[in-house]
Amino acid sequence: MTVASAAATASGAHEAHEHTHYTTTGLDNRKIAIWAFIGSECMLFASLISTYLIYKGRSVVGPFPHTPWTNPATGQVMKPILNIPITSASTFTLLMSSLAMVLALAAVENKDKPLPPNAGLGDRMLASSKLWLWGTCLLRATFLGFQAYEFTSFVHEGLTIKTNLFGSTFFTLTGFHGAHVTAGVIWLGTLLAIDYKRGLGPKDALNVDIAALYWHFVDVVWIAIFTLLYLIPD
Amino acid sequence: MAHDSSHAETEHYHPSWKEYKWVALWLTLITVAEVWFYYIPAFVASSAFVPTLLVLSAVKFAVVVMFYMHLKYDHKLFRALFTGPLIIAVLTLLALLMLFSKFGGK
């Protein structure tokens, strides 16, 4: 291949993918960047989870996560502080938000494909990126609502970030995760605003894909937190 | 350029709605099983409880990464960018736990 034909091919490829930024690997550098970012986030959350696990079961005073404790002020025996049914429900909303996110991405990728004439309500729903982006945002906002409720109830029961080792590591770990969820909701809110302003189409699929990768990563971090923090006792 | 087009093919394959539906169902069922196990005192007291939960959690983790994050179908460089740091993170976590259980005291 001559230099001229290679340049022409590259130019054609550039026109075909006007919004992509291919590198010598043939891959878009934004996607490489998000995977590198997710890799670094793995190490961040591993350090937070390590800290939690190292201090697990070493709190001297209550409240404790999995065992009853005596309130020194009242002498009353209190229940373990973690509320597994509430957290299970919030975990379910997180898993469903990931399903809504992949359906939003699929809807954006297939925006140009016309619906068949006999398309039913289900087909029209699957093709609506706005519906799935809204669903994803609302499910994640519900998760944040559960987390706000949990934090508030813990503070009312006497557990703050300063109370004991469990409080310090719990609020740090779940707080960092909650901050990531909040960032994801804001990110998705911007995509939703773009969808309303000019409509998201296949040319935007990579941008949605990158947001989705971040979204699912926050989900897998919660999968680890739910098991290690909530379900496995001291 | 064949190299590039093969990338495009592997990069752009995403599972169908039906596959996503099954993935979501399995994730939900595994979560239900985990919570169910938590409420069986005899099982919680047994030595099988923690390994079972860790395996179930690892399965959920892998399913989300492979299907929802499309790593099963994506380029191997993305797999390396994710699994490399993940392995370092897990090894660091295990090393810290071993160090603190041996020297950290109670």
Interface residues (C-beta under 8 A of the other chain):
Chain A: T9 A13 Y22 T25 G26 L27 K31 I32 W35 A36 I38 G39 S40 C42 M43 F45 A46 S47 I49 S50 L53 I54 R58 I84 S88 T91 F92 L95 M96 S98 L99 M101 V102 L103 L105 A106 E109 L126 A212 L213 H216 F217 D219 V220 I223 A224 F226 T227 L228 L231 I232 P233
Chain B: M1 H3 D4 H7 E11 H14 P15 W17 Y20 K21 V23 A24 L27 T28 T31 E34 V35 F37 Y38 V44 F49 V50 L53 L54 L56 S57 K60 F61 V64 V65 Y68 M69 H75 L77 F78 L81 F82 G84 P85 L86 I88 A89 V90 T92 L93 L96 L97 F100 G104 K106
